[in-house]
Amino acid sequence: MSTKSDILVTLSLDEIPKKWYNIAADLKGLQPPLHPGTKEPVTAEDLAPVFTKSMIKQEMSTERYIDIPDEVRENYIRLNRPSSLQRAVYLEKYLKTPAKIYFKREDLSPVGSHKGNSALAQAYYCMKDGIHTITTETGAGQWGTALALASSIFDLDCTVFMVRISYDQKPFRRTIMQTYGAKVYASPSLHTEYGKKVLKEVPDSPGSLGMAISEAIEVAVGDPNIKYTLGSVSNGVMLHQTVIGLETIEQMKKAEIEPDYMVGCVGGGSNFSGFAFPMMREKMLGKTECEFIAAEPKAAASLSEGEYRYDFGDTACMTPLFKMYTLGHDFVPSPIHAGGLRYHGMSPLLSEAFNQGLLTARSYDQTATFEAGMIFAKAEGIIPAPESSHAIRAAIDLALEAKEKDEEKTIVFCLSGHGLLDLAGYERHISGNLVSSSRMS
Ligand SMILES: *Cc1c(COP(=O)(O)O)cnc(C)c1O
């Protein structure tokens, strides 16, 4: 039994971590990304036209702890860091489970998700390296939103290529990015040669992440003072997100919480890795028995159903080849509402951890995840992002398994974001029109 208050575990501002944790220092057997032409490991020079110097250095680093720059730490406060760790007391009551359930609140950031943790760092490094403009792609809009705010904080111009279909379907996402000062183009656009070429062939193309990446990279390669940024998958993004897990460890110590399970949803792997990697190190050191569980959508179950091999990170085959769990770069996931989980691959760092058995994966149909999201919203008053509802589904299932066996398990999950801009999905669920993942093409 915990003797300290564990309902809402907070940290003071000076307890924001001072270093990120780099799991590349502790994972043996990592395979480097390969140049698609030569099939040799990519070099810093290969990446220089696309990414800023500091990010390339972090991408390749095997140093265990990396300093968080003061300007980034100070601005983490604006993203609601340190974020609280909360106990889901009402969810426990609703489930009548002996399990204790806690969640880490990445939903309280003004950008609505954990993505600001890396956006802030990447915008800072671009500013430091003398870059004036950053470009990126966005699908559902969470990453574009985070980067738009981070760019405004560090006084950079931000150009976002938003997949055309999302641009049309989610006009308010676009408005948020524009409010933070970003230029947003519907991709394919007339702003790039690649976009013009696509539009000439298919004037009403709905776009795709692959196309949007190609446009964002083209703009970066065309000017040495413009760089491209990634919202997930890369080693640097996993590193920045460990601020989540490092805070969580401090909070669990403070409230004497000893987790049996740590759970998160996985798209490209960044919120789960950030949340779990610091504790995985404790596990590697034999200091905890905690099990790590990644919750993925049935529509893009890269860990559960993918193969561990080299593949492209994008659809247009422009990126290096990454050793990762992949469904194939030409795999097109069904249009589930959890847009942030519709990715064919997985972070190479998380892939190797999975390969070594450091975590297990469970996959869910979207109808089951919306059900879990509704239960959580009614019990706790928080409407979760459809992505985060995958983690909630897994946490609820674990709590029900504990009830079955009458075991007092402790479950901690990462609430990666809120769903206040994804109400169309909730509307479909409530009106009975939400389609099962297996019935979508
Ligand atoms: C983008 C996103 C995800 C998935 O991305 P990861 O890199 O796997 O974390 C999950 N939840 C939310 C709220 C997101 O915006």
The ligand as an ORCA input file, in Angstrom:
! r2SCAN-3c Opt
* xyz 0 1
  C       1.218     11.631    -33.078
  C       0.518     11.075    -31.926
  C       0.712      9.740    -31.504
  C       1.548      8.753    -32.251
  O       2.876      9.092    -32.437
  P       4.051      8.433    -31.592
  O       5.268      8.967    -32.250
  O       3.924      6.952    -31.684
  O       3.899      8.914    -30.196
  C       0.052      9.303    -30.369
  N      -0.772     10.107    -29.673
  C      -0.983     11.393    -30.044
  C      -1.917     12.215    -29.243
  C      -0.343     11.918    -31.171
  O      -0.546     13.178    -31.537
*
